[in-house]
Amino acid sequence: MGDPAGAELAWKLEDGALSAKFLLHDRDSKFTAAFDEVFRSQGVQVVRLPYRAPRANSIAERFVRTARQECLDHLLIFSRGHLERVLTAFIEHYHRARPHQGLDQRLPRPPAALRVVPGGELVREDRLGGLIHEYGWAA
């Protein structure tokens, strides 16, 4: 493949350590037919973004901006493994605890049952060393 990161991703798919349905990429010449075939052989559908369509990938670009502004710009990342752990924690927060304006301030993956305890104590759980705060009712 010529790309060490791409090869590592393909190995993770093959080992079952990672699952993916789609691979989105632009039409840059670095994404060769051989590159695409490696992912197709793992059952991943390769989607090439439209030619000269800068807004075609706007949702992914918006997430990247949010992750950088709310998380990565505030931390020193020491290794690839550290980056993966930080992003895993942020993505969990992003989908389960952070309201989204496009969803009328609802959560993309709301909890099964949000228990409101009358007169109960509201507690804060810190994530990523206090960078992110999540709130819930004490049990």
C-alpha positions in Angstrom: 0.0 0.0 0.0 2.9 2.4 0.6 1.2 4.0 3.5 2.2 2.6 7.0 -1.0 4.1 8.6 -3.2 2.6 5.9 -1.5 -0.8 6.3 -1.9 -0.7 10.1 -5.6 0.1 9.6 -6.1 -2.7 7.2 -4.4 -5.1 9.7 -6.7 -4.0 12.4 -9.7 -4.7 10.1 -8.4 -8.1 9.2 -7.7 -9.0 12.9 -11.2 -7.9 13.9 -9.8 -5.3 16.3 -11.6 -2.6 14.3 -14.8 -2.7 12.2 -15.7 -0.3 9.4 -18.4 -0.2 6.8 -17.2 2.7 4.8 -13.9 4.4 3.8 -14.4 8.0 2.6 -11.6 9.8 0.8 -11.2 12.5 -1.8 -9.9 12.0 -5.3 -6.2 12.6 -4.5 -3.8 10.5 -6.6 -2.3 9.0 -3.4 -5.4 6.9 -3.1 -4.6 4.3 -5.7 -6.8 1.5 -6.9 -4.5 -0.9 -4.9 -5.2 1.2 -1.8 -8.9 0.9 -2.3 -8.8 -2.8 -3.0 -7.1 -3.6 0.3 -10.2 -2.2 2.1 -12.7 -3.7 -0.3 -11.1 -7.1 0.4 -12.0 -6.6 4.1 -15.7 -5.8 3.2 -15.3 -2.0 3.5 -17.2 0.0 0.9 -14.9 2.7 -0.5 -16.7 6.0 -1.2 -14.8 8.6 -3.2 -16.0 12.1 -2.5 -17.4 14.1 -5.4 -15.0 16.1 -7.6 -14.7 19.7 -6.5 -17.4 19.5 -3.9 -15.8 21.2 -0.8 -18.9 20.8 1.3 -19.4 17.1 0.6 -17.5 16.1 3.8 -18.7 18.9 6.0 -20.0 16.8 8.8 -16.7 15.0 9.3 -14.9 18.3 9.0 -17.2 19.8 11.6 -16.5 16.9 14.0 -12.8 17.3 13.5 -13.0 21.0 14.3 -15.1 20.3 17.4 -12.7 17.6 18.7 -9.7 20.0 18.2 -11.4 23.0 19.8 -13.0 21.2 22.7 -10.4 18.6 23.4 -7.1 18.3 21.5 -6.1 22.0 21.7 -6.1 21.7 25.5 -3.9 18.6 25.9 -0.4 17.5 25.1 -0.5 14.2 23.2 2.5 12.0 23.9 1.9 9.0 21.6 -0.5 7.5 19.1 -1.9 5.3 21.9 -2.5 8.3 24.1 -4.2 10.0 21.2 -6.5 7.0 20.6 -7.4 6.9 24.3 -8.2 10.6 24.4 -10.3 10.5 21.3 -12.2 7.4 22.5 -13.1 9.2 25.7 -14.1 12.4 23.8 -16.2 10.5 21.2 -18.0 8.7 24.1 -18.7 12.1 25.6 -19.6 13.6 22.2 -22.3 11.0 21.6 -23.6 10.3 25.0 -23.4 13.5 27.0 -22.9 16.5 24.8 -26.0 18.1 23.4 -26.1 18.9 19.7 -27.6 22.1 18.2 -28.6 20.3 15.0 -30.7 17.8 17.1 -32.5 20.6 19.1 -30.1 20.2 22.0 -30.8 16.4 22.2 -28.1 13.7 22.5 -27.3 11.5 19.5 -27.3 8.5 21.8 -29.5 9.3 24.8 -29.2 7.1 27.9 -31.8 4.3 28.1 -33.6 5.9 31.0 -32.7 9.3 32.4 -33.7 9.2 36.0 -34.5 12.5 37.6 -34.4 12.0 41.4 -36.6 14.6 43.1 -34.5 16.2 45.9 -31.5 14.0 44.8 -27.9 15.1 44.6 -26.5 16.2 41.2 -23.0 14.8 40.8 -20.2 15.7 38.4 -17.9 13.2 36.8 -14.7 14.5 35.3 -13.2 13.0 32.2 -9.8 13.5 30.6 -8.3 15.0 33.8 -11.2 17.5 34.3 -11.3 18.8 30.8 -14.7 17.4 30.3 -17.5 17.4 32.9 -20.5 15.2 32.8 -23.4 15.5 35.2 -25.9 13.0 36.5 -28.0 12.1 39.6 -26.5 10.2 42.5 -27.8 6.7 42.9 
